[in-house]
Amino acid sequence: MKRVHGGPDGGPLPRWDFSVNTNPVGPCPPAARAVQRADRSRYPDPAYTALREALGRFHGVPAGRVVVGGSASELIVRLTQRVVRRGVRRVWWPPASYRDYAHAAHAAGLVHSGAPEAAGLAWLCEPASPTGQPEPALRQWATWPGQRVLDAAYEPLRLSGASTLAPSDADRIWRLWTPNKALGLTGVRAAYALAPADAADEVQMLDAAAPSWVLGADGVALLTAWVSPPVQRWLAEARSVLRHWKDLQLHWLHQRGWQTLPSDTSFFCVQPPYPLDLRHLRSRGIALRDASSLGMPGWWRMAVLPPAATQALALALADARPGVAA
Protein backbone atom coordinates (compact mmCIF):
# COMPACT_ATOMS: atom_id res chain seq x y z
CA MET A 1 0.00 0.00 0.00
CA LYS A 2 1.34 3.40 -0.97
CA ARG A 3 2.00 5.71 1.95
CA VAL A 4 0.68 9.24 1.45
CA HIS A 5 1.48 11.97 3.95
CA GLY A 6 1.45 15.74 4.04
CA GLY A 7 4.63 17.75 4.44
CA PRO A 8 7.89 16.91 2.64
CA ASP A 9 7.35 15.38 -0.80
CA GLY A 10 10.87 15.31 -2.20
CA GLY A 11 10.69 18.85 -3.56
CA PRO A 12 11.71 22.13 -1.95
CA LEU A 13 10.16 22.59 1.47
CA PRO A 14 7.03 24.78 1.18
CA ARG A 15 7.14 28.15 2.89
CA TRP A 16 3.48 27.84 3.88
CA ASP A 17 2.53 24.25 4.57
CA PHE A 18 -1.22 23.84 5.06
CA SER A 19 -0.82 20.07 4.57
CA VAL A 20 0.51 19.09 8.02
CA ASN A 21 -1.08 19.24 11.46
CA THR A 22 1.91 20.50 13.39
CA ASN A 23 1.52 23.51 15.68
CA PRO A 24 2.54 26.58 13.61
CA VAL A 25 3.09 28.65 16.76
CA GLY A 26 6.04 26.39 17.56
CA PRO A 27 8.56 25.03 17.91
CA CYS A 28 7.88 25.23 21.64
CA PRO A 29 10.97 27.02 23.05
CA PRO A 30 11.42 25.07 26.32
CA ALA A 31 10.86 21.74 24.54
CA ALA A 32 13.25 22.70 21.72
CA ARG A 33 15.91 23.66 24.27
CA ALA A 34 15.47 20.34 26.06
CA VAL A 35 16.00 18.47 22.80
CA GLN A 36 19.06 20.57 21.97
CA ARG A 37 20.55 19.80 25.40
CA ALA A 38 19.93 16.04 25.12
CA ASP A 39 23.07 13.98 25.76
CA ARG A 40 23.52 12.12 22.49
CA SER A 41 26.86 10.68 23.58
CA ARG A 42 25.20 8.07 25.84
CA TYR A 43 22.55 5.41 25.52
CA PRO A 44 19.25 6.26 27.17
CA ASP A 45 18.03 4.05 30.01
CA PRO A 46 16.75 1.00 28.08
CA ALA A 47 13.81 0.65 30.49
CA TYR A 48 12.98 4.39 30.35
CA THR A 49 12.22 4.23 34.06
CA ALA A 50 12.28 7.95 34.90
CA LEU A 51 10.46 8.86 31.70
CA ARG A 52 7.67 6.35 32.31
CA GLU A 53 7.27 7.58 35.89
CA ALA A 54 6.99 11.19 34.68
CA LEU A 55 4.45 10.29 31.99
CA GLY A 56 2.47 8.21 34.47
CA ARG A 57 2.33 11.08 36.98
CA PHE A 58 1.18 13.45 34.26
CA HIS A 59 -1.76 11.22 33.36
CA GLY A 60 -2.46 9.94 36.86
CA VAL A 61 -1.67 6.29 36.07
CA PRO A 62 1.03 3.91 37.34
CA ALA A 63 4.29 3.93 35.38
CA GLY A 64 3.68 0.27 34.59
CA ARG A 65 0.87 1.29 32.24
CA VAL A 66 3.15 3.43 30.04
CA VAL A 67 4.60 2.00 26.82
CA VAL A 68 7.08 4.24 24.99
CA GLY A 69 7.56 4.10 21.25
CA GLY A 70 9.62 5.52 18.44
CA SER A 71 6.52 7.27 17.05
CA ALA A 72 2.77 6.83 16.91
CA SER A 73 3.18 4.93 13.65
CA GLU A 74 5.70 2.58 15.27
CA LEU A 75 3.30 1.89 18.13
CA ILE A 76 0.44 1.33 15.67
CA VAL A 77 2.53 -1.36 13.99
CA ARG A 78 3.56 -2.92 17.30
CA LEU A 79 0.03 -2.98 18.70
CA THR A 80 -1.26 -4.51 15.46
CA GLN A 81 1.39 -7.21 15.40
CA ARG A 82 0.70 -8.02 19.03
CA VAL A 83 -3.01 -8.72 18.47
CA VAL A 84 -2.11 -10.95 15.52
CA ARG A 85 0.02 -13.08 17.86
CA ARG A 86 -3.04 -13.38 20.10
CA GLY A 87 -5.05 -14.79 17.22
CA VAL A 88 -6.94 -11.67 16.10
CA ARG A 89 -7.78 -11.68 12.39
CA ARG A 90 -10.14 -8.72 11.89
CA VAL A 91 -9.52 -5.02 12.48
CA TRP A 92 -11.69 -1.91 12.13
CA TRP A 93 -10.91 1.77 11.63
CA PRO A 94 -13.18 4.69 10.65
CA PRO A 95 -13.72 5.31 6.93
CA ALA A 96 -12.07 8.74 7.22
CA SER A 97 -8.89 8.24 9.23
CA TYR A 98 -5.10 8.09 9.39
CA ARG A 99 -4.00 5.50 6.85
CA ASP A 100 -1.30 3.92 9.03
CA TYR A 101 -4.01 1.86 10.75
CA ALA A 102 -4.72 0.26 7.37
CA HIS A 103 -1.01 -0.01 6.48
CA ALA A 104 -0.23 -1.86 9.70
CA ALA A 105 -3.20 -4.18 9.22
CA HIS A 106 -2.23 -4.92 5.63
CA ALA A 107 1.37 -5.71 6.59
CA ALA A 108 0.18 -8.03 9.37
CA GLY A 109 -2.34 -9.86 7.17
CA LEU A 110 -5.42 -8.63 9.02
CA VAL A 111 -8.80 -8.30 7.33
CA HIS A 112 -10.78 -5.07 7.57
CA SER A 113 -14.05 -5.59 9.40
CA GLY A 114 -17.18 -3.85 8.25
CA ALA A 115 -18.37 -3.48 11.84
CA PRO A 116 -16.26 -2.52 14.89
CA GLU A 117 -18.12 -4.93 17.18
CA ALA A 118 -16.96 -7.81 14.95
CA ALA A 119 -13.27 -6.81 15.08
CA GLY A 120 -10.61 -8.00 17.47
CA LEU A 121 -8.88 -4.62 17.18
CA ALA A 122 -10.61 -1.27 16.71
CA TRP A 123 -9.00 2.13 16.13
CA LEU A 124 -10.50 5.54 16.78
CA CYS A 125 -8.99 9.01 16.72
CA GLU A 126 -10.49 11.98 18.56
CA PRO A 127 -10.40 14.75 17.59
CA ALA A 128 -10.52 12.93 14.28
CA SER A 129 -8.21 13.40 11.35
CA PRO A 130 -8.86 14.72 8.76
CA THR A 131 -12.01 16.43 10.08
CA GLY A 132 -11.01 17.61 13.57
CA GLN A 133 -14.46 16.55 14.72
CA PRO A 134 -15.69 14.42 17.65
CA GLU A 135 -15.91 10.69 17.06
CA PRO A 136 -19.53 9.57 17.67
CA ALA A 137 -18.50 5.90 17.81
CA LEU A 138 -16.81 6.61 21.15
CA ARG A 139 -20.26 6.58 22.73
CA GLN A 140 -20.75 2.93 21.78
CA TRP A 141 -17.30 1.45 21.89
CA ALA A 142 -17.38 0.48 25.56
CA THR A 143 -19.53 -2.44 24.38
CA TRP A 144 -17.13 -3.60 21.68
CA PRO A 145 -15.45 -6.86 22.70
CA GLY A 146 -12.04 -6.46 21.05
CA GLN A 147 -8.98 -4.41 21.93
CA ARG A 148 -9.77 -0.71 21.56
CA VAL A 149 -7.18 2.00 20.89
CA LEU A 150 -7.92 5.73 21.00
CA ASP A 151 -5.41 7.82 19.06
CA ALA A 152 -5.23 11.11 20.99
CA ALA A 153 -2.66 12.74 18.70
CA TYR A 154 -4.75 15.90 18.29
CA GLU A 155 -6.22 16.23 21.77
CA PRO A 156 -3.47 18.74 22.74
CA LEU A 157 -4.47 20.84 19.69
CA ARG A 158 -8.17 20.88 20.64
CA LEU A 159 -9.41 24.46 20.42
CA SER A 160 -13.05 23.83 21.32
CA GLY A 161 -15.39 21.13 22.52
CA ALA A 162 -14.57 18.26 24.85
CA SER A 163 -13.68 14.61 24.53
CA THR A 164 -16.53 12.18 23.90
CA LEU A 165 -14.71 9.57 25.97
CA ALA A 166 -16.41 9.01 29.30
CA PRO A 167 -13.96 9.31 32.22
CA SER A 168 -15.08 5.87 33.42
CA ASP A 169 -13.86 4.35 30.13
CA ALA A 170 -10.35 5.82 30.26
CA ASP A 171 -8.95 2.89 32.25
CA ARG A 172 -10.50 0.30 29.92
CA ILE A 173 -8.89 1.27 26.62
CA TRP A 174 -5.49 1.96 25.10
CA ARG A 175 -4.68 5.63 24.51
CA LEU A 176 -1.97 6.76 22.10
CA TRP A 177 -0.23 10.13 22.57
CA THR A 178 2.02 12.00 20.11
CA PRO A 179 3.15 15.33 21.64
CA ASN A 180 5.52 16.36 18.86
CA LYS A 181 2.64 17.74 16.76
CA ALA A 182 1.40 20.03 19.52
CA LEU A 183 4.93 21.20 20.26
CA GLY A 184 5.78 22.01 16.63
CA LEU A 185 8.60 19.45 16.64
CA THR A 186 7.35 16.71 14.33
CA GLY A 187 10.90 15.89 13.23
CA VAL A 188 11.58 14.52 16.71
CA ARG A 189 10.01 11.08 16.64
CA ALA A 190 8.58 10.02 20.01
CA ALA A 191 5.25 8.77 21.35
CA TYR A 192 3.75 6.67 24.10
CA ALA A 193 0.68 4.60 24.87
CA LEU A 194 -1.29 4.28 28.10
CA ALA A 195 -2.52 0.75 28.67
CA PRO A 196 -5.82 -0.25 30.28
CA ALA A 197 -5.69 -0.85 34.02
CA ASP A 198 -5.81 -4.65 33.62
CA ALA A 199 -3.26 -4.98 30.79
CA ALA A 200 0.00 -5.55 32.72
CA ASP A 201 0.79 -8.69 30.71
CA GLU A 202 0.17 -6.89 27.43
CA VAL A 203 2.50 -4.07 28.46
CA GLN A 204 5.25 -6.58 29.12
CA MET A 205 4.69 -8.27 25.76
CA LEU A 206 4.70 -4.96 23.89
CA ASP A 207 7.90 -3.92 25.66
CA ALA A 208 9.46 -7.24 24.70
CA ALA A 209 8.43 -6.75 21.06
CA ALA A 210 10.20 -3.38 20.80
CA PRO A 211 13.78 -3.04 19.58
CA SER A 212 16.35 -2.03 22.17
CA TRP A 213 16.39 1.75 22.75
CA VAL A 214 13.27 2.25 20.64
CA LEU A 215 13.44 5.88 21.79
CA GLY A 216 16.65 7.89 21.37
CA ALA A 217 17.97 10.71 23.52
CA ASP A 218 16.06 13.37 21.54
CA GLY A 219 12.78 11.54 22.00
CA VAL A 220 13.37 11.07 25.72
CA ALA A 221 14.09 14.79 26.07
CA LEU A 222 10.95 15.73 24.14
CA LEU A 223 8.62 13.51 26.19
CA THR A 224 10.22 14.56 29.46
CA ALA A 225 9.76 18.22 28.55
CA TRP A 226 6.20 17.56 27.38
CA VAL A 227 4.91 16.96 30.91
CA SER A 228 6.70 19.97 32.43
CA PRO A 229 4.72 23.05 33.60
CA PRO A 230 6.57 25.52 31.31
CA VAL A 231 5.72 23.47 28.22
CA GLN A 232 2.09 23.05 29.23
CA ARG A 233 1.81 26.81 29.88
CA TRP A 234 3.28 27.54 26.47
CA LEU A 235 0.82 25.12 24.85
CA ALA A 236 -2.15 26.80 26.54
CA GLU A 237 -0.99 30.19 25.21
CA ALA A 238 -0.40 28.70 21.75
CA ARG A 239 -3.97 27.41 21.62
CA SER A 240 -5.21 30.94 22.28
CA VAL A 241 -3.19 32.22 19.31
CA LEU A 242 -4.44 29.38 17.14
CA ARG A 243 -8.08 30.20 17.93
CA HIS A 244 -7.53 33.76 16.69
CA TRP A 245 -5.73 32.64 13.53
CA LYS A 246 -8.43 30.06 12.85
CA ASP A 247 -11.19 32.67 13.07
CA LEU A 248 -9.35 34.90 10.60
CA GLN A 249 -8.66 32.02 8.20
CA LEU A 250 -12.24 30.76 8.24
CA HIS A 251 -13.55 34.28 7.67
CA TRP A 252 -11.33 34.67 4.60
CA LEU A 253 -12.39 31.28 3.20
CA HIS A 254 -16.10 31.86 3.74
CA GLN A 255 -15.95 35.31 2.12
CA ARG A 256 -14.57 33.66 -1.02
CA GLY A 257 -17.05 30.81 -1.25
CA TRP A 258 -15.02 27.97 0.24
CA GLN A 259 -17.05 25.29 2.02
CA THR A 260 -15.68 24.24 5.42
CA LEU A 261 -16.63 21.49 7.83
CA PRO A 262 -16.87 22.16 11.58
CA SER A 263 -13.72 21.31 13.52
CA ASP A 264 -12.57 21.45 17.14
CA THR A 265 -8.89 21.59 16.21
CA SER A 266 -6.24 23.63 14.44
CA PHE A 267 -7.13 21.96 11.13
CA PHE A 268 -10.34 21.41 9.18
CA CYS A 269 -11.64 20.13 5.85
CA VAL A 270 -12.45 22.47 2.96
CA GLN A 271 -13.86 22.42 -0.56
CA PRO A 272 -12.76 25.31 -2.82
CA PRO A 273 -15.28 26.85 -5.21
CA TYR A 274 -13.05 25.99 -8.19
CA PRO A 275 -10.33 23.43 -9.05
CA LEU A 276 -6.94 24.06 -7.49
CA ASP A 277 -3.73 24.14 -9.50
CA LEU A 278 -1.49 22.33 -7.04
CA ARG A 279 1.60 22.67 -9.21
CA HIS A 280 1.20 26.42 -9.32
CA LEU A 281 0.58 26.65 -5.58
CA ARG A 282 3.61 24.47 -4.91
CA SER A 283 5.74 26.75 -7.09
CA ARG A 284 4.63 29.61 -4.86
CA GLY A 285 5.75 27.78 -1.73
CA ILE A 286 2.26 26.60 -0.68
CA ALA A 287 1.20 23.00 0.05
CA LEU A 288 -2.31 21.65 0.65
CA ARG A 289 -3.39 18.12 1.61
CA ASP A 290 -5.77 16.20 -0.62
CA ALA A 291 -7.94 14.27 1.84
CA SER A 292 -8.62 11.40 -0.61
CA SER A 293 -5.93 9.26 1.01
CA LEU A 294 -7.61 9.94 4.36
CA GLY A 295 -10.93 8.60 3.14
CA MET A 296 -12.54 11.89 2.04
CA PRO A 297 -12.23 12.32 -1.74
CA GLY A 298 -13.20 15.76 -2.97
CA TRP A 299 -12.07 17.45 0.24
CA TRP A 300 -8.84 19.10 1.34
CA ARG A 301 -7.48 19.12 4.85
CA MET A 302 -6.21 22.58 5.73
CA ALA A 303 -4.11 23.46 8.75
CA VAL A 304 -4.48 26.76 10.57
CA LEU A 305 -1.49 28.99 9.79
CA PRO A 306 -0.55 32.62 10.52
CA PRO A 307 -2.43 35.35 8.61
CA ALA A 308 0.60 35.83 6.37
CA ALA A 309 0.06 32.30 5.03
CA THR A 310 -3.55 33.06 4.13
CA GLN A 311 -2.41 36.20 2.33
CA ALA A 312 0.18 34.19 0.40
CA LEU A 313 -2.52 31.67 -0.57
CA ALA A 314 -4.78 34.51 -1.69
CA LEU A 315 -2.10 36.04 -3.91
CA ALA A 316 -1.19 32.66 -5.43
CA LEU A 317 -4.82 31.86 -6.22
CA ALA A 318 -5.41 35.31 -7.73
CA ASP A 319 -2.29 34.90 -9.87
CA ALA A 320 -3.41 31.46 -11.11
CA ARG A 321 -7.03 32.49 -11.75
CA PRO A 322 -7.48 36.04 -13.05
CA GLY A 323 -10.57 37.57 -11.55
CA VAL A 324 -10.24 35.76 -8.23
CA ALA A 325 -10.08 38.36 -5.49
CA ALA A 326 -7.07 38.22 -3.21
HELIX and SHEET records of a PDB file:
HELIX    1   1 PRO A   29  GLN A   36  1                                   8    
HELIX    2   2 THR A   49  HIS A   59  1                                  11    
HELIX    3   3 ALA A   63  ARG A   65  5                                   3    
HELIX    4   4 ALA A   72  ARG A   85  1                                  14    
HELIX    5   5 ASP A  100  ALA A  108  1                                   9    
HELIX    6   6 PRO A  116  ALA A  118  5                                   3    
HELIX    7   7 PRO A  136  ARG A  139  5                                   4    
HELIX    8   8 TRP A  141  THR A  143  5                                   3    
HELIX    9   9 GLU A  155  LEU A  157  5                                   3    
HELIX   10  10 PRO A  167  ARG A  172  5                                   6    
HELIX   11  11 PRO A  179  ALA A  182  1                                   4    
HELIX   12  12 ALA A  200  ALA A  209  1                                  10    
HELIX   13  13 ALA A  217  TRP A  226  1                                  10    
HELIX   14  14 PRO A  229  GLN A  255  1                                  27    
HELIX   15  15 LEU A  278  SER A  283  1                                   6    
HELIX   16  16 ALA A  291  LEU A  294  5                                   4    
HELIX   17  17 PRO A  307  ALA A  320  1                                  14    
SHEET    1   A 2 TRP A  16  ASP A  17  0                                        
SHEET    2   A 2 ILE A 286  ALA A 287  1                                        
SHEET    1   B 7 VAL A  66  GLY A  69  0                                        
SHEET    2   B 7 ALA A 191  LEU A 194 -1                                        
SHEET    3   B 7 TRP A 174  TRP A 177 -1                                        
SHEET    4   B 7 GLN A 147  ASP A 151  1                                        
SHEET    5   B 7 LEU A 121  CYS A 125  1                                        
SHEET    6   B 7 ARG A  90  TRP A  92  1                                        
SHEET    7   B 7 VAL A 111  HIS A 112  1                                        
SHEET    1   C 4 GLN A 259  THR A 260  0                                        
SHEET    2   C 4 PHE A 267  GLN A 271 -1                                        
SHEET    3   C 4 TRP A 300  ALA A 303 -1                                        
SHEET    4   C 4 ARG A 289  ASP A 290 -1                                        
END                                                                             
